[in-house]
Amino acid sequence: MLLLMNILGIFVFLGVAYLFSRDRKHIHWRSVGVILIIQLLLAWFFTSFTIGREAVLAAANGFEWLTSAAFDGISFALPDWVKPASGSMNFVTSAVLPIIVIIPMFDILTYLGVLPWLVKWVGRGLSFLTGQPKFESFFSVEMMFLGTTEVLAVSKLQLQQMNAKRNLTVAMMSMSTVTAAIVGSYVGMMPGQYVLTAIPLNILSAIMMTTILNPVEVPEEEDVIAVLNHEETLDNGKTQRQPFFAFLGDSIQGAGLVAVIIVATVIAFVGLAALIDNLLSLTTLPWLSLENIFGVIMFPFAWLLGFNVNDAFQIAQYMGTKLVTNEFVVMGEVSKDVLHHTGMFASAHARAVLTVFVTSFANFGTLGMIIGSYKSLVNREKADLIAANVPLILVSGILVSLMSAAMVGLFSW
């Protein structure tokens, strides 16, 4: 019976996406069907065989090696901000400051022509499978291990050349990112097999949900990869290739501006959420909080993931907490029971579903990061469209987590 509910939940989640769609007439259902089949195969593969999880872990380690250079730079300038591997770093150190190094690294790859080549050919292969434009397909791979701020920032050139509607697709997808540097922390707190399964499944769920929520027709002539213009105009009217270090200086300056805007926006978003909670507390009703409100909203969806009523209510509360705070808060609350298979987490299904749901950055703070990033990366028209669709971006992030959790839940009992 619970398995049948889990199966029903998948179709309900697709139905919710359909209800929120901005253009139902142009949904590519064939792409949705293909992605759904690929997800089922991957969910089975990752939950049944270790080789798949080992491949994901190897890729995560590669991205972590890349981002470790950023922490070397941070520790030189701000040694007290970078903690040992056993400790924890604050938000600015772990999520924002690395982009000051990562953006120039990716910009150098763009300057040399390497990144556009990768986007073109990797994107072409994924585009063939998913039916999505080449850049959006490649972006889905980047978001596996680059956090929200990093993955948007390194895509600046492409975002500036794409239309506003395609930018909205990218914004929705970026809700489901993770950072390679903290995958190890996830694995230390939750079952590693499900953490590593969630990462690739979130890619496909993000493509699927944005295909339904924000269908975009991209003509072949617009499905191109942005190429950096290295030339600059001199006073005599002639043009010359921009010197490398001049280009690098501009990149670093731009990265610093992005970091400042992101920090300011996140502070405002998290502070406003806390203010709402404070106002709700004036009612003297101890149960009235944003976390509990979202927990109630999430209850029917948790139930459709294949739980009895009591377990579904508890899972929904954890989901609400994750959305209002972050995944680490939930992991800290349940880690002991999950790893020791006690309480409701004696069930493999509960362990799998909750682990996959919380393995992403989809929360209120990430909304602030997305808006802050777009304010600093694109023109006002595109940034305003992102800001106007914040509820849709949040819905997308929730549905991606639900769909990935439902897929894993099918094979974990």
Buried (B, 14 or more C-beta within 10 A) or exposed (E): EBEEBBBEBBEBBBEBBBEBBBEEEEBBEEBBEBBBEBBBEBBBBBBEEEEBBEEBBEBBBEBBEBBEEBBEBBBEEEEEBBBEEEEEBEBBBBBBBBBBBBBBBBBBBBBEEEBBEBBBEBBBEBBEBBBBBBBBBBBBBBBBBBBBBBBBBBBBBBBEBBEBBBBBBBBBBBBBBBBBBBBBBBBBBBBBBBBBBBBBBBBBBBBBBBBBBBBBEBEEEEBBBBBBEBEEEEEEEEEEEBEEEEBBEEBBEBBBEBBEBBBEBBBEBBEEBEEBBEEBEEEEEEEBBBBBBBBEBBBEBBBBBBBEEEBBBBBBBBBBBBBBBBBBBBBEEBBEBBBEEEBBBEBBBBBBBBBBBBBBBBBBBBBBBBBBBBBBBBEEEBBBBBBEBBEBBBBBBBBBBBBBBBBBBBBBE
